[in-house]
């Protein structure tokens, strides 16, 4: 090795120091260097003591500087992993978060493995939720809506790359679909007041997929009556929400007649997911069930 050149190990350590100083995960160094070099983790580990080609080091430093400026890591890499799926991501479209994997996990429990069910993902973004559900429940017919044409184009490309059949519709909320067994949504849920203090990474995503009015509930609230109309009796609605709003919307949904409303926590033990069911009969048929509506899970 040329004594003036830097090994992959030395470059990784230099990047780790830079990232730690900027209070970003040091592990990102591996993804940045590996992406610049065109190497996966195993290949990079096998070359730690080898010299880094000058063009690779130059590209890696350019990527690191972008990352330190607040550019999202997923956009630097051009992709992210969600529920075991490799998805393309682009600027101006919501980047899937780990919390949303929990939403998919919980929603799948209300979806039969064998039955030919009808499922809708509202506000699909990159298509993450819809594609994950279609992968795990291949017999389901899955639709996904969004009002962002760029997001829908990206979602369709992700579906094509994965060989999954999902119908993507440019429409708000439920696109007048009906007789659905399940509606899942990660709607925008940040309050507008959060914009000035938001991390710089959020500036590269679709603001309409992030912010939802003074409380962060404008979209989720409006979705409730649309979901009621679109679901078949006994169908389920699952939402991802801000922790400070989950119980607020639980109370509102219960007051509107949704049955079995409950809140579940994410891996960080934050109240994150709201589930509620459209009754399979008229509410007047069993008034005693009202006593169960406000019992939250995991409290």
Phi and psi restraints in degrees (value plus and minus 20) as a CYANA .aco file:
   2 UNK   PHI     -76.3   -36.3
   2 UNK   PSI     105.9   145.9
   3 UNK   PHI     -81.9   -41.9
   3 UNK   PSI     -38.8     1.2
   4 UNK   PHI    -109.4   -69.4
   4 UNK   PSI     -31.7     8.3
   5 UNK   PHI    -106.9   -66.9
   5 UNK   PSI     146.0   186.0
   6 UNK   PHI    -130.9   -90.9
   6 UNK   PSI     117.0   157.0
   7 UNK   PHI     -99.2   -59.2
   7 UNK   PSI     144.5   184.5
   8 UNK   PHI     -79.3   -39.3
   8 UNK   PSI     -59.2   -19.2
   9 UNK   PHI     -82.7   -42.7
   9 UNK   PSI     -63.6   -23.6
  10 UNK   PHI     -84.4   -44.4
  10 UNK   PSI     -59.8   -19.8
  11 UNK   PHI     -85.4   -45.4
  11 UNK   PSI     -62.5   -22.5
  12 UNK   PHI     -80.6   -40.6
  12 UNK   PSI     -62.1   -22.1
  13 UNK   PHI     -85.8   -45.8
  13 UNK   PSI     -58.0   -18.0
  14 UNK   PHI     -84.6   -44.6
  14 UNK   PSI     -61.0   -21.0
  15 UNK   PHI     -88.3   -48.3
  15 UNK   PSI     -58.9   -18.9
  16 UNK   PHI     -80.3   -40.3
  16 UNK   PSI     -61.4   -21.4
  17 UNK   PHI     -82.9   -42.9
  17 UNK   PSI     -63.1   -23.1
  18 UNK   PHI     -83.3   -43.3
  18 UNK   PSI     -64.1   -24.1
  19 UNK   PHI     -87.8   -47.8
  19 UNK   PSI     -62.1   -22.1
  20 UNK   PHI     -83.5   -43.5
  20 UNK   PSI     -58.2   -18.2
  21 UNK   PHI     -82.2   -42.2
  21 UNK   PSI     -55.6   -15.6
  22 UNK   PHI    -106.2   -66.2
  22 UNK   PSI     -13.7    26.3
  23 UNK   PHI      39.8    79.8
  23 UNK   PSI      21.9    61.9
  24 UNK   PHI    -138.9   -98.9
  24 UNK   PSI     134.7   174.7
  25 UNK   PHI     -78.8   -38.8
  25 UNK   PSI     107.8   147.8
  26 UNK   PHI     -82.8   -42.8
  26 UNK   PSI     -47.0    -7.0
  27 UNK   PHI     -82.3   -42.3
  27 UNK   PSI     -39.8     0.2
  28 UNK   PHI     -83.8   -43.8
  28 UNK   PSI     -41.8    -1.8
  29 UNK   PHI     -77.5   -37.5
  29 UNK   PSI     -58.8   -18.8
  30 UNK   PHI     -82.5   -42.5
  30 UNK   PSI     -63.9   -23.9
  31 UNK   PHI     -90.1   -50.1
  31 UNK   PSI     -58.7   -18.7
  32 UNK   PHI     -86.5   -46.5
  32 UNK   PSI     -70.8   -30.8
  33 UNK   PHI     -84.7   -44.7
  33 UNK   PSI     -62.6   -22.6
  34 UNK   PHI     -82.4   -42.4
  34 UNK   PSI     -60.5   -20.5
  35 UNK   PHI     -86.3   -46.3
  35 UNK   PSI     -62.6   -22.6
  36 UNK   PHI     -83.3   -43.3
  36 UNK   PSI     -54.2   -14.2
  37 UNK   PHI    -109.6   -69.6
  37 UNK   PSI     -30.3     9.7
  38 UNK   PHI      51.0    91.0
  38 UNK   PSI      14.1    54.1
  39 UNK   PHI    -140.4  -100.4
  39 UNK   PSI     121.6   161.6
  40 UNK   PHI    -104.0   -64.0
  40 UNK   PSI     158.3   198.3
  41 UNK   PHI     -77.9   -37.9
  41 UNK   PSI     -63.7   -23.7
  42 UNK   PHI     -85.4   -45.4
  42 UNK   PSI     -62.6   -22.6
  43 UNK   PHI     -86.5   -46.5
  43 UNK   PSI     -59.4   -19.4
  44 UNK   PHI     -84.8   -44.8
  44 UNK   PSI     -63.1   -23.1
  45 UNK   PHI     -80.7   -40.7
  45 UNK   PSI     -52.4   -12.4
  46 UNK   PHI     -97.0   -57.0
  46 UNK   PSI     -31.6     8.4
  47 UNK   PHI    -135.4   -95.4
  47 UNK   PSI      -3.6    36.4
  48 UNK   PHI     -76.7   -36.7
  48 UNK   PSI     -55.4   -15.4
  49 UNK   PHI    -113.2   -73.2
  49 UNK   PSI     -20.4    19.6
  50 UNK   PHI    -102.8   -62.8
  50 UNK   PSI     135.1   175.1
  51 UNK   PHI     -92.1   -52.1
  51 UNK   PSI     122.2   162.2
  52 UNK   PHI    -103.1   -63.1
  52 UNK   PSI     104.8   144.8
  53 UNK   PHI     -77.8   -37.8
  53 UNK   PSI     123.1   163.1
  54 UNK   PHI     -75.2   -35.2
  54 UNK   PSI     -60.5   -20.5
  55 UNK   PHI     -87.9   -47.9
  55 UNK   PSI     -53.5   -13.5
  56 UNK   PHI     -88.0   -48.0
  56 UNK   PSI     -63.9   -23.9
  57 UNK   PHI     -83.6   -43.6
  57 UNK   PSI     -60.0   -20.0
  58 UNK   PHI     -82.4   -42.4
  58 UNK   PSI     -64.6   -24.6
  59 UNK   PHI     -84.5   -44.5
  59 UNK   PSI     -59.9   -19.9
  60 UNK   PHI     -85.1   -45.1
  60 UNK   PSI     -62.7   -22.7
  61 UNK   PHI     -84.2   -44.2
  61 UNK   PSI     -57.7   -17.7
  62 UNK   PHI     -82.9   -42.9
  62 UNK   PSI     -61.6   -21.6
  63 UNK   PHI     -85.7   -45.7
  63 UNK   PSI     -62.7   -22.7
  64 UNK   PHI     -82.0   -42.0
  64 UNK   PSI     -63.3   -23.3
  65 UNK   PHI     -82.5   -42.5
  65 UNK   PSI     -58.1   -18.1
  66 UNK   PHI     -83.4   -43.4
  66 UNK   PSI     -63.3   -23.3
  67 UNK   PHI     -83.0   -43.0
  67 UNK   PSI     -60.8   -20.8
  68 UNK   PHI     -87.6   -47.6
  68 UNK   PSI     -42.5    -2.5
  69 UNK   PHI    -100.4   -60.4
  69 UNK   PSI     -26.6    13.4
  70 UNK   PHI      88.1   128.1
  70 UNK   PSI     -15.9    24.1
  71 UNK   PHI     -90.5   -50.5
  71 UNK   PSI     109.9   149.9
  72 UNK   PHI     -81.1   -41.1
  72 UNK   PSI     118.8   158.8
  73 UNK   PHI     -77.9   -37.9
  73 UNK   PSI     -61.4   -21.4
  74 UNK   PHI     -81.6   -41.6
  74 UNK   PSI     -55.9   -15.9
  75 UNK   PHI     -93.0   -53.0
  75 UNK   PSI     -52.8   -12.8
  76 UNK   PHI     -81.2   -41.2
  76 UNK   PSI     -61.9   -21.9
  77 UNK   PHI    -101.4   -61.4
  77 UNK   PSI     -41.5    -1.5
  78 UNK   PHI      60.6   100.6
  78 UNK   PSI     -15.9    24.1
  79 UNK   PHI    -180.6  -140.6
  79 UNK   PSI     145.5   185.5
  80 UNK   PHI    -168.6  -128.6
  80 UNK   PSI     143.6   183.6
  81 UNK   PHI    -124.0   -84.0
  81 UNK   PSI     114.5   154.5
  82 UNK   PHI    -160.0  -120.0
  82 UNK   PSI      99.6   139.6
  83 UNK   PHI      31.7    71.7
  83 UNK   PSI      18.1    58.1
  84 UNK   PHI      63.3   103.3
  84 UNK   PSI     -19.9    20.1
  85 UNK   PHI    -122.5   -82.5
  85 UNK   PSI     119.7   159.7
  86 UNK   PHI    -111.3   -71.3
  86 UNK   PSI      95.2   135.2
  87 UNK   PHI    -136.1   -96.1
  87 UNK   PSI     118.9   158.9
  88 UNK   PHI     -93.0   -53.0
  88 UNK   PSI     124.8   164.8
  89 UNK   PHI    -150.5  -110.5
  89 UNK   PSI     132.6   172.6
  90 UNK   PHI    -162.3  -122.3
  90 UNK   PSI     135.2   175.2
  91 UNK   PHI     -80.6   -40.6
  91 UNK   PSI     119.9   159.9
  92 UNK   PHI      69.8   109.8
  92 UNK   PSI     -15.2    24.8
  93 UNK   PHI    -150.3  -110.3
  93 UNK   PSI     121.3   161.3
  94 UNK   PHI     -78.1   -38.1
  94 UNK   PSI     113.9   153.9
  95 UNK   PHI    -107.8   -67.8
  95 UNK   PSI     107.0   147.0
  96 UNK   PHI     -79.3   -39.3
  96 UNK   PSI     119.6   159.6
  97 UNK   PHI    -128.6   -88.6
  97 UNK   PSI     136.1   176.1
  98 UNK   PHI     -79.0   -39.0
  98 UNK   PSI     -53.4   -13.4
  99 UNK   PHI     -79.0   -39.0
  99 UNK   PSI     -51.9   -11.9
 100 UNK   PHI     -93.2   -53.2
 100 UNK   PSI     -42.0    -2.0
 101 UNK   PHI     -81.5   -41.5
 101 UNK   PSI     -55.9   -15.9
 102 UNK   PHI     -84.6   -44.6
 102 UNK   PSI     -57.8   -17.8
 103 UNK   PHI     -80.2   -40.2
 103 UNK   PSI     -65.8   -25.8
 104 UNK   PHI     -81.5   -41.5
 104 UNK   PSI     -64.9   -24.9
 105 UNK   PHI     -77.7   -37.7
 105 UNK   PSI     -66.5   -26.5
 106 UNK   PHI     -88.5   -48.5
 106 UNK   PSI     -62.7   -22.7
 107 UNK   PHI     -84.3   -44.3
 107 UNK   PSI     -56.1   -16.1
 108 UNK   PHI     -81.0   -41.0
 108 UNK   PSI     -47.7    -7.7
 109 UNK   PHI     -85.8   -45.8
 109 UNK   PSI     -41.5    -1.5
 110 UNK   PHI    -117.5   -77.5
 110 UNK   PSI      -5.2    34.8
 111 UNK   PHI    -146.0  -106.0
 111 UNK   PSI      99.5   139.5
 112 UNK   PHI     -80.2   -40.2
 112 UNK   PSI     121.2   161.2
 113 UNK   PHI     -92.8   -52.8
 113 UNK   PSI     -59.2   -19.2
 114 UNK   PHI    -114.0   -74.0
 114 UNK   PSI     -50.8   -10.8
 115 UNK   PHI     -92.2   -52.2
 115 UNK   PSI     133.5   173.5
 116 UNK   PHI    -108.2   -68.2
 116 UNK   PSI      61.6   101.6
 117 UNK   PHI    -105.7   -65.7
 117 UNK   PSI     145.4   185.4
 118 UNK   PHI    -138.1   -98.1
 118 UNK   PSI     102.4   142.4
 119 UNK   PHI    -149.8  -109.8
 119 UNK   PSI     123.0   163.0
 120 UNK   PHI    -150.1  -110.1
 120 UNK   PSI     112.8   152.8
 121 UNK   PHI    -125.2   -85.2
 121 UNK   PSI      95.7   135.7
 122 UNK   PHI    -116.1   -76.1
 122 UNK   PSI     104.4   144.4
 123 UNK   PHI      56.1    96.1
 123 UNK   PSI      39.0    79.0
 124 UNK   PHI     -92.1   -52.1
 124 UNK   PSI     -46.1    -6.1
 125 UNK   PHI      40.8    80.8
 125 UNK   PSI    -140.7  -100.7
 126 UNK   PHI     -95.4   -55.4
 126 UNK   PSI     -22.7    17.3
 127 UNK   PHI      71.7   111.7
 127 UNK   PSI     -11.7    28.3
 128 UNK   PHI     -75.4   -35.4
 128 UNK   PSI     -73.4   -33.4
 129 UNK   PHI     -84.7   -44.7
 129 UNK   PSI     -68.9   -28.9
 130 UNK   PHI     -80.0   -40.0
 130 UNK   PSI     -62.3   -22.3
 131 UNK   PHI     -91.8   -51.8
 131 UNK   PSI     -56.3   -16.3
 132 UNK   PHI     -84.8   -44.8
 132 UNK   PSI     -63.3   -23.3
 133 UNK   PHI     -85.2   -45.2
 133 UNK   PSI     -62.5   -22.5
 134 UNK   PHI     -83.1   -43.1
 134 UNK   PSI     -54.8   -14.8
 135 UNK   PHI     -85.5   -45.5
 135 UNK   PSI     -64.1   -24.1
 136 UNK   PHI    -103.6   -63.6
 136 UNK   PSI     -49.2    -9.2
 137 UNK   PHI    -142.2  -102.2
 137 UNK   PSI      53.3    93.3
 138 UNK   PHI     -82.3   -42.3
 138 UNK   PSI     -41.9    -1.9
 139 UNK   PHI     -99.8   -59.8
 139 UNK   PSI     -32.6     7.4
 140 UNK   PHI     -92.9   -52.9
 140 UNK   PSI     124.5   164.5
 141 UNK   PHI    -111.8   -71.8
 141 UNK   PSI     102.5   142.5
 142 UNK   PHI    -140.2  -100.2
 142 UNK   PSI     109.0   149.0
 143 UNK   PHI    -133.3   -93.3
 143 UNK   PSI     140.6   180.6
 144 UNK   PHI    -167.9  -127.9
 144 UNK   PSI     116.1   156.1
 145 UNK   PHI    -136.4   -96.4
 145 UNK   PSI     135.0   175.0
 146 UNK   PHI    -183.2  -143.2
 146 UNK   PSI     135.7   175.7
 147 UNK   PHI    -120.7   -80.7
 147 UNK   PSI     -20.9    19.1
 148 UNK   PHI    -119.4   -79.4
 148 UNK   PSI      88.3   128.3
 149 UNK   PHI     -79.0   -39.0
 149 UNK   PSI     -55.4   -15.4
 150 UNK   PHI     -84.8   -44.8
 150 UNK   PSI     -60.3   -20.3
 151 UNK   PHI     -82.8   -42.8
 151 UNK   PSI     -63.7   -23.7
 152 UNK   PHI     -84.4   -44.4
 152 UNK   PSI     -58.5   -18.5
 153 UNK   PHI     -81.9   -41.9
 153 UNK   PSI     -63.3   -23.3
 154 UNK   PHI     -85.3   -45.3
 154 UNK   PSI     -63.4   -23.4
 155 UNK   PHI     -81.5   -41.5
 155 UNK   PSI     -60.9   -20.9
 156 UNK   PHI     -84.5   -44.5
 156 UNK   PSI     -58.3   -18.3
 157 UNK   PHI     -86.3   -46.3
 157 UNK   PSI     -59.8   -19.8
 158 UNK   PHI     -83.3   -43.3
 158 UNK   PSI     -61.7   -21.7
 159 UNK   PHI     -82.6   -42.6
 159 UNK   PSI     -62.1   -22.1
 160 UNK   PHI     -83.4   -43.4
 160 UNK   PSI     -64.3   -24.3
 161 UNK   PHI     -83.0   -43.0
 161 UNK   PSI     -52.0   -12.0
 162 UNK   PHI    -112.5   -72.5
 162 UNK   PSI     -27.3    12.7
 163 UNK   PHI      48.6    88.6
 163 UNK   PSI      15.0    55.0
 164 UNK   PHI    -131.9   -91.9
 164 UNK   PSI     120.5   160.5
 165 UNK   PHI    -117.7   -77.7
 165 UNK   PSI      84.8   124.8
 166 UNK   PHI    -152.4  -112.4
 166 UNK   PSI     118.5   158.5
 167 UNK   PHI    -113.8   -73.8
 167 UNK   PSI      98.2   138.2
 168 UNK   PHI    -122.9   -82.9
 168 UNK   PSI     110.0   150.0
 169 UNK   PHI    -143.6  -103.6
 169 UNK   PSI     111.3   151.3
 170 UNK   PHI    -103.4   -63.4
 170 UNK   PSI      77.0   117.0
 171 UNK   PHI    -185.2  -145.2
 171 UNK   PSI     133.9   173.9
 172 UNK   PHI    -100.1   -60.1
 172 UNK   PSI     132.1   172.1
 173 UNK   PHI      31.2    71.2
 173 UNK   PSI    -139.7   -99.7
 174 UNK   PHI    -120.4   -80.4
 174 UNK   PSI     -17.8    22.2
 175 UNK   PHI      33.7    73.7
 175 UNK   PSI      12.4    52.4
 176 UNK   PHI      41.1    81.1
 176 UNK   PSI       1.0    41.0
 177 UNK   PHI     -91.4   -51.4
 177 UNK   PSI     140.9   180.9
 178 UNK   PHI    -166.5  -126.5
 178 UNK   PSI     149.8   189.8
 179 UNK   PHI      35.6    75.6
 179 UNK   PSI      20.0    60.0
 180 UNK   PHI    -105.8   -65.8
 180 UNK   PSI     125.3   165.3
 181 UNK   PHI    -106.5   -66.5
 181 UNK   PSI     -49.0    -9.0
 182 UNK   PHI    -171.4  -131.4
 182 UNK   PSI     114.2   154.2
 183 UNK   PHI    -141.2  -101.2
 183 UNK   PSI     109.8   149.8
 184 UNK   PHI    -144.2  -104.2
 184 UNK   PSI     119.6   159.6
 185 UNK   PHI    -173.7  -133.7
 185 UNK   PSI     118.1   158.1
 186 UNK   PHI    -130.0   -90.0
 186 UNK   PSI      59.8    99.8
 187 UNK   PHI     -95.5   -55.5
 187 UNK   PSI     144.1   184.1
 188 UNK   PHI     -79.3   -39.3
 188 UNK   PSI     115.2   155.2
 189 UNK   PHI    -161.4  -121.4
 189 UNK   PSI      -5.9    34.1
 190 UNK   PHI    -107.6   -67.6
 190 UNK   PSI     118.4   158.4
 191 UNK   PHI     -91.7   -51.7
 191 UNK   PSI     129.8   169.8
 192 UNK   PHI     -78.1   -38.1
 192 UNK   PSI     -48.4    -8.4
 193 UNK   PHI     -86.5   -46.5
 193 UNK   PSI     -35.2     4.8
 194 UNK   PHI     -99.2   -59.2
 194 UNK   PSI     -36.8     3.2
 195 UNK   PHI     -73.2   -33.2
 195 UNK   PSI     -67.5   -27.5
 196 UNK   PHI     -83.9   -43.9
 196 UNK   PSI     -46.8    -6.8
 197 UNK   PHI    -123.7   -83.7
 197 UNK   PSI     -16.5    23.5
 198 UNK   PHI     -85.0   -45.0
 198 UNK   PSI     124.8   164.8
 199 UNK   PHI     -81.9   -41.9
 199 UNK   PSI     131.9   171.9
 200 UNK   PHI     -80.2   -40.2
 200 UNK   PSI     -44.1    -4.1
 201 UNK   PHI     -78.7   -38.7
 201 UNK   PSI     -53.3   -13.3
 202 UNK   PHI     -87.7   -47.7
 202 UNK   PSI     -40.4    -0.4
 203 UNK   PHI     -85.5   -45.5
 203 UNK   PSI     -36.4     3.6
 204 UNK   PHI    -115.5   -75.5
 204 UNK   PSI     -18.5    21.5
 205 UNK   PHI    -128.3   -88.3
 205 UNK   PSI     151.6   191.6
 206 UNK   PHI     -91.7   -51.7
 206 UNK   PSI      94.0   134.0
 207 UNK   PHI     -81.8   -41.8
 207 UNK   PSI     -48.9    -8.9
 208 UNK   PHI     -90.4   -50.4
 208 UNK   PSI     -34.5     5.5
 209 UNK   PHI    -115.4   -75.4
 209 UNK   PSI     -19.6    20.4
 210 UNK   PHI    -134.8   -94.8
 210 UNK   PSI     -66.0   -26.0
 211 UNK   PHI    -127.5   -87.5
 211 UNK   PSI     122.6   162.6
 212 UNK   PHI    -165.9  -125.9
 212 UNK   PSI      40.9    80.9
 213 UNK   PHI      63.1   103.1
 213 UNK   PSI    -192.9  -152.9
 214 UNK   PHI     -78.6   -38.6
 214 UNK   PSI     -58.7   -18.7
 215 UNK   PHI    -121.6   -81.6
 215 UNK   PSI     -30.8     9.2
 216 UNK   PHI      63.9   103.9
 216 UNK   PSI      -5.1    34.9
 217 UNK   PHI    -135.9   -95.9
 217 UNK   PSI     -19.2    20.8
 218 UNK   PHI     -76.1   -36.1
 218 UNK   PSI     -66.0   -26.0
 219 UNK   PHI     -94.3   -54.3
 219 UNK   PSI     -65.4   -25.4
 220 UNK   PHI     -81.0   -41.0
 220 UNK   PSI     -61.5   -21.5
 221 UNK   PHI     -81.6   -41.6
 221 UNK   PSI     -64.5   -24.5
 222 UNK   PHI     -89.6   -49.6
 222 UNK   PSI     -47.1    -7.1
 223 UNK   PHI     -87.8   -47.8
 223 UNK   PSI     -52.2   -12.2
 224 UNK   PHI     -72.7   -32.7
 224 UNK   PSI     -73.4   -33.4
 225 UNK   PHI     -87.6   -47.6
 225 UNK   PSI     -52.6   -12.6
 226 UNK   PHI     -83.9   -43.9
 226 UNK   PSI     -63.1   -23.1
 227 UNK   PHI     -85.2   -45.2
 227 UNK   PSI     -60.2   -20.2
 228 UNK   PHI     -76.9   -36.9
 228 UNK   PSI     -64.9   -24.9
 229 UNK   PHI     -88.2   -48.2
 229 UNK   PSI     -55.0   -15.0
 230 UNK   PHI    -103.7   -63.7
 230 UNK   PSI     -46.1    -6.1
 231 UNK   PHI     -99.6   -59.6
 231 UNK   PSI     128.4   168.4
 232 UNK   PHI     -98.0   -58.0
 232 UNK   PSI     140.1   180.1
 233 UNK   PHI     -74.7   -34.7
 233 UNK   PSI     111.1   151.1
 234 UNK   PHI      69.5   109.5
 234 UNK   PSI     -23.9    16.1
 235 UNK   PHI     -93.4   -53.4
 235 UNK   PSI     139.1   179.1
 236 UNK   PHI    -134.9   -94.9
 236 UNK   PSI     124.9   164.9
 237 UNK   PHI    -136.3   -96.3
 237 UNK   PSI     108.6   148.6
 238 UNK   PHI    -142.2  -102.2
 238 UNK   PSI     109.8   149.8
 239 UNK   PHI    -148.2  -108.2
 239 UNK   PSI     125.0   165.0
 240 UNK   PHI    -119.1   -79.1
 240 UNK   PSI     113.0   153.0
 241 UNK   PHI    -157.2  -117.2
 241 UNK   PSI     145.6   185.6
 242 UNK   PHI     -87.9   -47.9
 242 UNK   PSI     120.8   160.8
 243 UNK   PHI     -74.3   -34.3
 243 UNK   PSI     -55.8   -15.8
 244 UNK   PHI     -93.1   -53.1
 244 UNK   PSI     -30.3     9.7
 245 UNK   PHI    -132.2   -92.2
 245 UNK   PSI     -30.1     9.9
 246 UNK   PHI     -79.5   -39.5
 246 UNK   PSI     -66.0   -26.0
 247 UNK   PHI     -95.6   -55.6
 247 UNK   PSI     -47.5    -7.5
 248 UNK   PHI     -80.9   -40.9
 248 UNK   PSI     -68.3   -28.3
 249 UNK   PHI     -92.8   -52.8
 249 UNK   PSI     -49.8    -9.8
 250 UNK   PHI     -78.0   -38.0
 250 UNK   PSI     -66.4   -26.4
 251 UNK   PHI     -82.5   -42.5
 251 UNK   PSI     -61.3   -21.3
 252 UNK   PHI     -87.3   -47.3
 252 UNK   PSI     -61.7   -21.7
 253 UNK   PHI     -84.1   -44.1
 253 UNK   PSI     -62.3   -22.3
 254 UNK   PHI     -83.2   -43.2
 254 UNK   PSI     -60.6   -20.6
 255 UNK   PHI     -85.3   -45.3
 255 UNK   PSI     -46.2    -6.2
 256 UNK   PHI    -104.9   -64.9
 256 UNK   PSI     -23.3    16.7
 257 UNK   PHI      88.0   128.0
 257 UNK   PSI     -20.1    19.9
 258 UNK   PHI     -86.5   -46.5
 258 UNK   PSI     123.6   163.6
 259 UNK   PHI    -124.4   -84.4
 259 UNK   PSI     136.3   176.3
 260 UNK   PHI      40.0    80.0
 260 UNK   PSI       5.7    45.7
 261 UNK   PHI     -83.9   -43.9
 261 UNK   PSI     112.4   152.4
 262 UNK   PHI    -172.2  -132.2
 262 UNK   PSI     136.9   176.9
 263 UNK   PHI    -135.0   -95.0
 263 UNK   PSI     115.1   155.1
 264 UNK   PHI    -138.0   -98.0
 264 UNK   PSI     134.5   174.5
 265 UNK   PHI    -115.9   -75.9
 265 UNK   PSI     134.6   174.6
 266 UNK   PHI    -106.9   -66.9
 266 UNK   PSI    -194.2  -154.2
 267 UNK   PHI     -86.3   -46.3
 267 UNK   PSI     -42.0    -2.0
 268 UNK   PHI    -108.0   -68.0
 268 UNK   PSI     -11.4    28.6
 269 UNK   PHI      45.8    85.8
 269 UNK   PSI       9.1    49.1
 270 UNK   PHI    -117.8   -77.8
 270 UNK   PSI     118.7   158.7
 271 UNK   PHI     -86.4   -46.4
 271 UNK   PSI      88.6   128.6
 272 UNK   PHI    -142.4  -102.4
 272 UNK   PSI     -52.8   -12.8
 273 UNK   PHI    -138.6   -98.6
 273 UNK   PSI     114.6   154.6
 274 UNK   PHI    -133.6   -93.6
 274 UNK   PSI     108.2   148.2
 275 UNK   PHI    -139.8   -99.8
 275 UNK   PSI     117.4   157.4
 276 UNK   PHI    -171.9  -131.9
 276 UNK   PSI     131.7   171.7
 277 UNK   PHI    -138.0   -98.0
 277 UNK   PSI     115.7   155.7
 278 UNK   PHI     -91.9   -51.9
 278 UNK   PSI     108.3   148.3
 279 UNK   PHI     -80.8   -40.8
 279 UNK   PSI     126.9   166.9
 280 UNK   PHI    -105.5   -65.5
 280 UNK   PSI     -19.1    20.9
 281 UNK   PHI    -170.9  -130.9
 281 UNK   PSI     151.1   191.1
 282 UNK   PHI     -83.4   -43.4
 282 UNK   PSI     116.7   156.7
 283 UNK   PHI     -76.0   -36.0
 283 UNK   PSI     -47.5    -7.5
 284 UNK   PHI     -91.9   -51.9
 284 UNK   PSI     -34.3     5.7
 285 UNK   PHI     -92.7   -52.7
 285 UNK   PSI     -43.1    -3.1
 286 UNK   PHI    -169.7  -129.7
 286 UNK   PSI      59.3    99.3
 287 UNK   PHI     -86.7   -46.7
 287 UNK   PSI     -42.9    -2.9
 288 UNK   PHI     -83.5   -43.5
 288 UNK   PSI     -43.9    -3.9
 289 UNK   PHI     -86.5   -46.5
 289 UNK   PSI     -37.5     2.5
 290 UNK   PHI     -77.9   -37.9
 290 UNK   PSI     -47.1    -7.1
 291 UNK   PHI     -86.3   -46.3
 291 UNK   PSI     -40.2    -0.2
 292 UNK   PHI    -113.2   -73.2
 292 UNK   PSI     -27.3    12.7
 293 UNK   PHI     -87.4   -47.4
 293 UNK   PSI     -53.8   -13.8
 294 UNK   PHI    -123.5   -83.5
 294 UNK   PSI      -0.1    39.9
 295 UNK   PHI    -106.5   -66.5
 295 UNK   PSI      88.2   128.2
 296 UNK   PHI    -103.7   -63.7
 296 UNK   PSI     132.7   172.7
 297 UNK   PHI    -100.7   -60.7
 297 UNK   PSI     133.0   173.0
 298 UNK   PHI      37.6    77.6
 298 UNK   PSI      12.0    52.0
